[in-house]
């Protein structure tokens, strides 16, 4: 066993089958104001405005 992992245990979180995945916008944007999301061979732009709102454009 790796010594740096001693005392660490895995936690399994069970969710209902119809639960939706949830990702925080801070995690998604990674400190950027603009990211490119590729979907179906097309680029989409997710931008956070100065007011903190999110805008998705093609």
PDB file with SEQRES, HELIX, SHEET and CRYST1 records, atoms N, CA, C and O in Angstrom:
SEQRES   1 A   58  UNK UNK UNK UNK UNK UNK UNK UNK UNK UNK UNK UNK UNK          
SEQRES   2 A   58  UNK UNK UNK UNK UNK UNK UNK UNK UNK UNK UNK UNK UNK          
SEQRES   3 A   58  UNK UNK UNK UNK UNK UNK UNK UNK UNK UNK UNK UNK UNK          
SEQRES   4 A   58  UNK UNK UNK UNK UNK UNK UNK UNK UNK UNK UNK UNK UNK          
SEQRES   5 A   58  UNK UNK UNK UNK UNK UNK                                      
HELIX    1 AA1 UNK A    3  UNK A    5  5                                   3    
HELIX    2 AA2 UNK A   25  UNK A   29  1                                   5    
SHEET    1 AA1 3 UNK A  34  UNK A  39  0                                        
SHEET    2 AA1 3 UNK A  42  UNK A  48 -1                                        
SHEET    3 AA1 3 UNK A  54  UNK A  57 -1                                        
CRYST1    1.000    1.000    1.000  90.00  90.00  90.00 P 1           1          
ATOM      1  N   UNK A   1       0.838  -1.188   0.000  1.00  0.00           N  
ATOM      2  CA  UNK A   1       0.000   0.000   0.000  1.00  0.00           C  
ATOM      3  C   UNK A   1       0.883   1.251   0.000  1.00  0.00           C  
ATOM      4  O   UNK A   1       1.895   1.294   0.699  1.00  0.00           O  
ATOM      5  N   UNK A   2       0.515   2.236  -0.755  1.00  0.00           N  
ATOM      6  CA  UNK A   2       1.243   3.495  -0.831  1.00  0.00           C  
ATOM      7  C   UNK A   2       1.113   4.227   0.505  1.00  0.00           C  
ATOM      8  O   UNK A   2      -0.001   4.452   0.976  1.00  0.00           O  
ATOM      9  N   UNK A   3       2.224   4.598   1.113  1.00  0.00           N  
ATOM     10  CA  UNK A   3       2.213   5.244   2.427  1.00  0.00           C  
ATOM     11  C   UNK A   3       1.447   6.566   2.409  1.00  0.00           C  
ATOM     12  O   UNK A   3       0.851   6.939   3.419  1.00  0.00           O  
ATOM     13  N   UNK A   4       1.450   7.276   1.293  1.00  0.00           N  
ATOM     14  CA  UNK A   4       0.760   8.562   1.234  1.00  0.00           C  
ATOM     15  C   UNK A   4      -0.752   8.390   1.233  1.00  0.00           C  
ATOM     16  O   UNK A   4      -1.479   9.363   1.433  1.00  0.00           O  
ATOM     17  N   UNK A   5      -1.240   7.171   1.011  1.00  0.00           N  
ATOM     18  CA  UNK A   5      -2.677   6.933   0.996  1.00  0.00           C  
ATOM     19  C   UNK A   5      -3.183   6.274   2.269  1.00  0.00           C  
ATOM     20  O   UNK A   5      -4.371   5.968   2.375  1.00  0.00           O  
ATOM     21  N   UNK A   6      -2.294   6.049   3.244  1.00  0.00           N  
ATOM     22  CA  UNK A   6      -2.747   5.406   4.468  1.00  0.00           C  
ATOM     23  C   UNK A   6      -3.741   6.314   5.181  1.00  0.00           C  
ATOM     24  O   UNK A   6      -3.541   7.525   5.277  1.00  0.00           O  
ATOM     25  N   UNK A   7      -4.788   5.721   5.667  1.00  0.00           N  
ATOM     26  CA  UNK A   7      -5.826   6.489   6.350  1.00  0.00           C  
ATOM     27  C   UNK A   7      -6.870   7.071   5.416  1.00  0.00           C  
ATOM     28  O   UNK A   7      -7.850   7.652   5.881  1.00  0.00           O  
ATOM     29  N   UNK A   8      -6.687   6.931   4.120  1.00  0.00           N  
ATOM     30  CA  UNK A   8      -7.659   7.448   3.154  1.00  0.00           C  
ATOM     31  C   UNK A   8      -8.611   6.320   2.794  1.00  0.00           C  
ATOM     32  O   UNK A   8      -8.180   5.192   2.556  1.00  0.00           O  
ATOM     33  N   UNK A   9      -9.903   6.619   2.753  1.00  0.00           N  
ATOM     34  CA  UNK A   9     -10.861   5.598   2.353  1.00  0.00           C  
ATOM     35  C   UNK A   9     -11.788   6.151   1.281  1.00  0.00           C  
ATOM     36  O   UNK A   9     -12.080   7.346   1.246  1.00  0.00           O  
ATOM     37  N   UNK A  10     -12.237   5.275   0.423  1.00  0.00           N  
ATOM     38  CA  UNK A  10     -13.146   5.671  -0.644  1.00  0.00           C  
ATOM     39  C   UNK A  10     -14.553   5.838  -0.077  1.00  0.00           C  
ATOM     40  O   UNK A  10     -14.962   5.112   0.829  1.00  0.00           O  
ATOM     41  N   UNK A  11     -15.278   6.800  -0.620  1.00  0.00           N  
ATOM     42  CA  UNK A  11     -16.664   7.020  -0.229  1.00  0.00           C  
ATOM     43  C   UNK A  11     -17.515   6.833  -1.477  1.00  0.00           C  
ATOM     44  O   UNK A  11     -17.276   7.475  -2.500  1.00  0.00           O  
ATOM     45  N   UNK A  12     -18.493   5.969  -1.394  1.00  0.00           N  
ATOM     46  CA  UNK A  12     -19.401   5.732  -2.513  1.00  0.00           C  
ATOM     47  C   UNK A  12     -20.698   6.457  -2.222  1.00  0.00           C  
ATOM     48  O   UNK A  12     -21.336   6.218  -1.197  1.00  0.00           O  
ATOM     49  N   UNK A  13     -21.085   7.340  -3.122  1.00  0.00           N  
ATOM     50  CA  UNK A  13     -22.329   8.086  -2.970  1.00  0.00           C  
ATOM     51  C   UNK A  13     -23.335   7.494  -3.941  1.00  0.00           C  
ATOM     52  O   UNK A  13     -23.117   7.489  -5.152  1.00  0.00           O  
ATOM     53  N   UNK A  14     -24.415   7.007  -3.412  1.00  0.00           N  
ATOM     54  CA  UNK A  14     -25.455   6.423  -4.266  1.00  0.00           C  
ATOM     55  C   UNK A  14     -26.517   7.478  -4.533  1.00  0.00           C  
ATOM     56  O   UNK A  14     -27.002   8.139  -3.615  1.00  0.00           O  
ATOM     57  N   UNK A  15     -26.871   7.625  -5.812  1.00  0.00           N  
ATOM     58  CA  UNK A  15     -27.894   8.580  -6.208  1.00  0.00           C  
ATOM     59  C   UNK A  15     -28.998   7.833  -6.933  1.00  0.00           C  
ATOM     60  O   UNK A  15     -28.757   6.766  -7.498  1.00  0.00           O  
ATOM     61  N   UNK A  16     -30.195   8.374  -6.924  1.00  0.00           N  
ATOM     62  CA  UNK A  16     -31.268   7.759  -7.699  1.00  0.00           C  
ATOM     63  C   UNK A  16     -30.876   7.702  -9.178  1.00  0.00           C  
ATOM     64  O   UNK A  16     -30.104   8.535  -9.653  1.00  0.00           O  
ATOM     65  N   UNK A  17     -31.411   6.719  -9.897  1.00  0.00           N  
ATOM     66  CA  UNK A  17     -31.079   6.532 -11.313  1.00  0.00           C  
ATOM     67  C   UNK A  17     -31.393   7.768 -12.143  1.00  0.00           C  
ATOM     68  O   UNK A  17     -30.737   8.004 -13.157  1.00  0.00           O  
ATOM     69  N   UNK A  18     -32.384   8.565 -11.737  1.00  0.00           N  
ATOM     70  CA  UNK A  18     -32.762   9.741 -12.522  1.00  0.00           C  
ATOM     71  C   UNK A  18     -32.052  11.020 -12.063  1.00  0.00           C  
ATOM     72  O   UNK A  18     -32.398  12.109 -12.521  1.00  0.00           O  
ATOM     73  N   UNK A  19     -31.067  10.906 -11.165  1.00  0.00           N  
ATOM     74  CA  UNK A  19     -30.331  12.081 -10.682  1.00  0.00           C  
ATOM     75  C   UNK A  19     -29.508  12.685 -11.815  1.00  0.00           C  
ATOM     76  O   UNK A  19     -28.943  11.960 -12.633  1.00  0.00           O  
ATOM     77  N   UNK A  20     -29.445  13.986 -11.858  1.00  0.00           N  
ATOM     78  CA  UNK A  20     -28.694  14.707 -12.879  1.00  0.00           C  
ATOM     79  C   UNK A  20     -27.281  14.992 -12.386  1.00  0.00           C  
ATOM     80  O   UNK A  20     -27.071  15.271 -11.206  1.00  0.00           O  
ATOM     81  N   UNK A  21     -26.315  14.921 -13.298  1.00  0.00           N  
ATOM     82  CA  UNK A  21     -24.942  15.295 -12.957  1.00  0.00           C  
ATOM     83  C   UNK A  21     -24.922  16.789 -12.653  1.00  0.00           C  
ATOM     84  O   UNK A  21     -25.620  17.570 -13.300  1.00  0.00           O  
ATOM     85  N   UNK A  22     -24.127  17.178 -11.675  1.00  0.00           N  
ATOM     86  CA  UNK A  22     -24.061  18.590 -11.290  1.00  0.00           C  
ATOM     87  C   UNK A  22     -22.608  19.021 -11.241  1.00  0.00           C  
ATOM     88  O   UNK A  22     -21.792  18.401 -10.558  1.00  0.00           O  
ATOM     89  N   UNK A  23     -22.282  20.090 -11.972  1.00  0.00           N  
ATOM     90  CA  UNK A  23     -20.928  20.632 -12.019  1.00  0.00           C  
ATOM     91  C   UNK A  23     -21.021  22.121 -11.719  1.00  0.00           C  
ATOM     92  O   UNK A  23     -21.814  22.834 -12.334  1.00  0.00           O  
ATOM     93  N   UNK A  24     -20.216  22.588 -10.781  1.00  0.00           N  
ATOM     94  CA  UNK A  24     -20.202  24.012 -10.457  1.00  0.00           C  
ATOM     95  C   UNK A  24     -19.577  24.816 -11.587  1.00  0.00           C  
ATOM     96  O   UNK A  24     -18.646  24.347 -12.242  1.00  0.00           O  
ATOM     97  N   UNK A  25     -20.076  26.014 -11.820  1.00  0.00           N  
ATOM     98  CA  UNK A  25     -19.551  26.842 -12.904  1.00  0.00           C  
ATOM     99  C   UNK A  25     -18.085  27.198 -12.681  1.00  0.00           C  
ATOM    100  O   UNK A  25     -17.327  27.303 -13.645  1.00  0.00           O  
ATOM    101  N   UNK A  26     -17.671  27.384 -11.428  1.00  0.00           N  
ATOM    102  CA  UNK A  26     -16.260  27.674 -11.144  1.00  0.00           C  
ATOM    103  C   UNK A  26     -15.371  26.519 -11.580  1.00  0.00           C  
ATOM    104  O   UNK A  26     -14.293  26.725 -12.137  1.00  0.00           O  
ATOM    105  N   UNK A  27     -15.841  25.293 -11.318  1.00  0.00           N  
ATOM    106  CA  UNK A  27     -15.085  24.110 -11.716  1.00  0.00           C  
ATOM    107  C   UNK A  27     -15.057  23.987 -13.238  1.00  0.00           C  
ATOM    108  O   UNK A  27     -14.023  23.651 -13.815  1.00  0.00           O  
ATOM    109  N   UNK A  28     -16.169  24.250 -13.877  1.00  0.00           N  
ATOM    110  CA  UNK A  28     -16.265  24.139 -15.328  1.00  0.00           C  
ATOM    111  C   UNK A  28     -15.404  25.188 -16.033  1.00  0.00           C  
ATOM    112  O   UNK A  28     -14.699  24.870 -16.991  1.00  0.00           O  
ATOM    113  N   UNK A  29     -15.457  26.414 -15.570  1.00  0.00           N  
ATOM    114  CA  UNK A  29     -14.708  27.500 -16.212  1.00  0.00           C  
ATOM    115  C   UNK A  29     -13.235  27.502 -15.826  1.00  0.00           C  
ATOM    116  O   UNK A  29     -12.412  28.049 -16.560  1.00  0.00           O  
ATOM    117  N   UNK A  30     -12.889  26.910 -14.704  1.00  0.00           N  
ATOM    118  CA  UNK A  30     -11.497  26.808 -14.297  1.00  0.00           C  
ATOM    119  C   UNK A  30     -10.779  28.143 -14.187  1.00  0.00           C  
ATOM    120  O   UNK A  30      -9.607  28.251 -14.548  1.00  0.00           O  
ATOM    121  N   UNK A  31     -11.468  29.155 -13.693  1.00  0.00           N  
ATOM    122  CA  UNK A  31     -10.845  30.468 -13.518  1.00  0.00           C  
ATOM    123  C   UNK A  31     -10.831  31.329 -14.774  1.00  0.00           C  
ATOM    124  O   UNK A  31     -10.340  32.457 -14.747  1.00  0.00           O  
ATOM    125  N   UNK A  32     -11.357  30.812 -15.856  1.00  0.00           N  
ATOM    126  CA  UNK A  32     -11.415  31.565 -17.114  1.00  0.00           C  
ATOM    127  C   UNK A  32     -12.787  32.235 -17.240  1.00  0.00           C  
ATOM    128  O   UNK A  32     -13.737  31.836 -16.568  1.00  0.00           O  
ATOM    129  N   UNK A  33     -12.886  33.238 -18.090  1.00  0.00           N  
ATOM    130  CA  UNK A  33     -14.189  33.843 -18.378  1.00  0.00           C  
ATOM    131  C   UNK A  33     -14.826  33.241 -19.620  1.00  0.00           C  
ATOM    132  O   UNK A  33     -16.000  33.487 -19.898  1.00  0.00           O  
ATOM    133  N   UNK A  34     -14.049  32.442 -20.380  1.00  0.00           N  
ATOM    134  CA  UNK A  34     -14.547  31.864 -21.624  1.00  0.00           C  
ATOM    135  C   UNK A  34     -13.945  30.483 -21.817  1.00  0.00           C  
ATOM    136  O   UNK A  34     -12.735  30.297 -21.687  1.00  0.00           O  
ATOM    137  N   UNK A  35     -14.801  29.512 -22.129  1.00  0.00           N  
ATOM    138  CA  UNK A  35     -14.323  28.180 -22.500  1.00  0.00           C  
ATOM    139  C   UNK A  35     -15.022  27.760 -23.787  1.00  0.00           C  
ATOM    140  O   UNK A  35     -16.101  28.255 -24.115  1.00  0.00           O  
ATOM    141  N   UNK A  36     -14.395  26.847 -24.503  1.00  0.00           N  
ATOM    142  CA  UNK A  36     -14.972  26.290 -25.720  1.00  0.00           C  
ATOM    143  C   UNK A  36     -15.432  24.876 -25.409  1.00  0.00           C  
ATOM    144  O   UNK A  36     -14.677  24.062 -24.879  1.00  0.00           O  
ATOM    145  N   UNK A  37     -16.690  24.601 -25.752  1.00  0.00           N  
ATOM    146  CA  UNK A  37     -17.256  23.271 -25.563  1.00  0.00           C  
ATOM    147  C   UNK A  37     -17.487  22.684 -26.946  1.00  0.00           C  
ATOM    148  O   UNK A  37     -18.214  23.261 -27.755  1.00  0.00           O  
ATOM    149  N   UNK A  38     -16.868  21.534 -27.221  1.00  0.00           N  
ATOM    150  CA  UNK A  38     -17.081  20.860 -28.500  1.00  0.00           C  
ATOM    151  C   UNK A  38     -18.230  19.881 -28.334  1.00  0.00           C  
ATOM    152  O   UNK A  38     -18.230  19.054 -27.422  1.00  0.00           O  
ATOM    153  N   UNK A  39     -19.208  19.982 -29.223  1.00  0.00           N  
ATOM    154  CA  UNK A  39     -20.381  19.110 -29.158  1.00  0.00           C  
ATOM    155  C   UNK A  39     -20.864  18.820 -30.571  1.00  0.00           C  
ATOM    156  O   UNK A  39     -21.197  19.735 -31.323  1.00  0.00           O  
ATOM    157  N   UNK A  40     -20.899  17.555 -30.920  1.00  0.00           N  
ATOM    158  CA  UNK A  40     -21.388  17.172 -32.243  1.00  0.00           C  
ATOM    159  C   UNK A  40     -20.575  17.773 -33.368  1.00  0.00           C  
ATOM    160  O   UNK A  40     -21.121  18.107 -34.420  1.00  0.00           O  
ATOM    161  N   UNK A  41     -19.266  17.915 -33.160  1.00  0.00           N  
ATOM    162  CA  UNK A  41     -18.401  18.476 -34.198  1.00  0.00           C  
ATOM    163  C   UNK A  41     -18.479  19.987 -34.328  1.00  0.00           C  
ATOM    164  O   UNK A  41     -17.890  20.556 -35.247  1.00  0.00           O  
ATOM    165  N   UNK A  42     -19.190  20.642 -33.431  1.00  0.00           N  
ATOM    166  CA  UNK A  42     -19.334  22.106 -33.469  1.00  0.00           C  
ATOM    167  C   UNK A  42     -18.752  22.700 -32.190  1.00  0.00           C  
ATOM    168  O   UNK A  42     -18.753  22.054 -31.142  1.00  0.00           O  
ATOM    169  N   UNK A  43     -18.260  23.918 -32.278  1.00  0.00           N  
ATOM    170  CA  UNK A  43     -17.740  24.631 -31.109  1.00  0.00           C  
ATOM    171  C   UNK A  43     -18.812  25.554 -30.548  1.00  0.00           C  
ATOM    172  O   UNK A  43     -19.473  26.288 -31.283  1.00  0.00           O  
ATOM    173  N   UNK A  44     -18.967  25.501 -29.238  1.00  0.00           N  
ATOM    174  CA  UNK A  44     -19.861  26.398 -28.518  1.00  0.00           C  
ATOM    175  C   UNK A  44     -19.017  27.145 -27.496  1.00  0.00           C  
ATOM    176  O   UNK A  44     -18.047  26.598 -26.971  1.00  0.00           O  
ATOM    177  N   UNK A  45     -19.378  28.378 -27.214  1.00  0.00           N  
ATOM    178  CA  UNK A  45     -18.615  29.224 -26.308  1.00  0.00           C  
ATOM    179  C   UNK A  45     -19.449  29.524 -25.072  1.00  0.00           C  
ATOM    180  O   UNK A  45     -20.550  30.067 -25.166  1.00  0.00           O  
ATOM    181  N   UNK A  46     -18.914  29.165 -23.918  1.00  0.00           N  
ATOM    182  CA  UNK A  46     -19.556  29.465 -22.649  1.00  0.00           C  
ATOM    183  C   UNK A  46     -18.773  30.602 -22.013  1.00  0.00           C  
ATOM    184  O   UNK A  46     -17.585  30.473 -21.717  1.00  0.00           O  
ATOM    185  N   UNK A  47     -19.458  31.712 -21.812  1.00  0.00           N  
ATOM    186  CA  UNK A  47     -18.817  32.929 -21.314  1.00  0.00           C  
ATOM    187  C   UNK A  47     -19.504  33.383 -20.030  1.00  0.00           C  
ATOM    188  O   UNK A  47     -20.728  33.320 -19.908  1.00  0.00           O  
ATOM    189  N   UNK A  48     -18.693  33.841 -19.074  1.00  0.00           N  
ATOM    190  CA  UNK A  48     -19.239  34.431 -17.861  1.00  0.00           C  
ATOM    191  C   UNK A  48     -19.106  35.939 -17.985  1.00  0.00           C  
ATOM    192  O   UNK A  48     -18.016  36.453 -18.235  1.00  0.00           O  
ATOM    193  N   UNK A  49     -20.209  36.646 -17.810  1.00  0.00           N  
ATOM    194  CA  UNK A  49     -20.205  38.107 -17.928  1.00  0.00           C  
ATOM    195  C   UNK A  49     -19.645  38.737 -16.653  1.00  0.00           C  
ATOM    196  O   UNK A  49     -19.456  38.053 -15.647  1.00  0.00           O  
ATOM    197  N   UNK A  50     -19.386  40.026 -16.702  1.00  0.00           N  
ATOM    198  CA  UNK A  50     -18.912  40.748 -15.513  1.00  0.00           C  
ATOM    199  C   UNK A  50     -19.946  40.706 -14.400  1.00  0.00           C  
ATOM    200  O   UNK A  50     -19.605  40.785 -13.220  1.00  0.00           O  
ATOM    201  N   UNK A  51     -21.226  40.579 -14.787  1.00  0.00           N  
ATOM    202  CA  UNK A  51     -22.312  40.504 -13.807  1.00  0.00           C  
ATOM    203  C   UNK A  51     -22.463  39.089 -13.233  1.00  0.00           C  
ATOM    204  O   UNK A  51     -23.306  38.860 -12.366  1.00  0.00           O  
ATOM    205  N   UNK A  52     -21.644  38.133 -13.718  1.00  0.00           N  
ATOM    206  CA  UNK A  52     -21.680  36.780 -13.197  1.00  0.00           C  
ATOM    207  C   UNK A  52     -22.662  35.849 -13.883  1.00  0.00           C  
ATOM    208  O   UNK A  52     -22.852  34.715 -13.445  1.00  0.00           O  
ATOM    209  N   UNK A  53     -23.292  36.321 -14.962  1.00  0.00           N  
ATOM    210  CA  UNK A  53     -24.240  35.474 -15.691  1.00  0.00           C  
ATOM    211  C   UNK A  53     -23.491  34.639 -16.715  1.00  0.00           C  
ATOM    212  O   UNK A  53     -22.405  35.015 -17.158  1.00  0.00           O  
ATOM    213  N   UNK A  54     -24.079  33.489 -17.094  1.00  0.00           N  
ATOM    214  CA  UNK A  54     -23.475  32.611 -18.084  1.00  0.00           C  
ATOM    215  C   UNK A  54     -24.222  32.743 -19.416  1.00  0.00           C  
ATOM    216  O   UNK A  54     -25.452  32.780 -19.450  1.00  0.00           O  
ATOM    217  N   UNK A  55     -23.461  32.815 -20.504  1.00  0.00           N  
ATOM    218  CA  UNK A  55     -24.027  32.906 -21.849  1.00  0.00           C  
ATOM    219  C   UNK A  55     -23.380  31.829 -22.707  1.00  0.00           C  
ATOM    220  O   UNK A  55     -22.154  31.736 -22.781  1.00  0.00           O  
ATOM    221  N   UNK A  56     -24.214  31.012 -23.357  1.00  0.00           N  
ATOM    222  CA  UNK A  56     -23.735  29.968 -24.263  1.00  0.00           C  
ATOM    223  C   UNK A  56     -24.087  30.386 -25.679  1.00  0.00           C  
ATOM    224  O   UNK A  56     -25.256  30.612 -25.991  1.00  0.00           O  
ATOM    225  N   UNK A  57     -23.061  30.493 -26.553  1.00  0.00           N  
ATOM    226  CA  UNK A  57     -23.281  30.873 -27.937  1.00  0.00           C  
ATOM    227  C   UNK A  57     -22.579  29.891 -28.857  1.00  0.00           C  
ATOM    228  O   UNK A  57     -21.698  29.137 -28.443  1.00  0.00           O  
ATOM    229  N   UNK A  58     -22.989  29.921 -30.105  1.00  0.00           N  
ATOM    230  CA  UNK A  58     -22.401  29.027 -31.111  1.00  0.00           C  
ATOM    231  C   UNK A  58     -21.365  29.799 -31.899  1.00  0.00           C  
ATOM    232  O   UNK A  58     -20.739  29.245 -32.803  1.00  0.00           O  
TER     233      UNK A  58                                                      
END                                                                             
